[in-house]
Amino acid sequence: MESKRNEDGLVSDEHHATYEKMEADVMAMTREIDKLEKQHEFDSKFIIASQDKPILNQPTGSLSAINSFTSSERGMTGRASAEYTNAF
């Protein structure tokens, strides 16, 4: 920046605009790097946490409880509805 000053010690508008654009680019890259570092930190914690506690039990729910509802109770409409199925 100092090399672009004129004899009065001022920087031209063109060089000032170039400098501001470079400064904005650096700030945007800094924010992106911060975001990626936070994401990496979160991902690392999640991976470590998921490896610490393996799943040792079987799921306890049953499909019979889900299947006991009629299609209309499950909100099925159109070709998935009981009325449609029974018509054919």
Residue pairs with C-beta under 8 A, 6 or more apart in sequence:
1 11
1 15
1 19
4 11
4 12
4 15
5 11
6 12
11 19
70 82
71 80
71 81
71 82
71 85
72 81
72 82
76 82
78 84
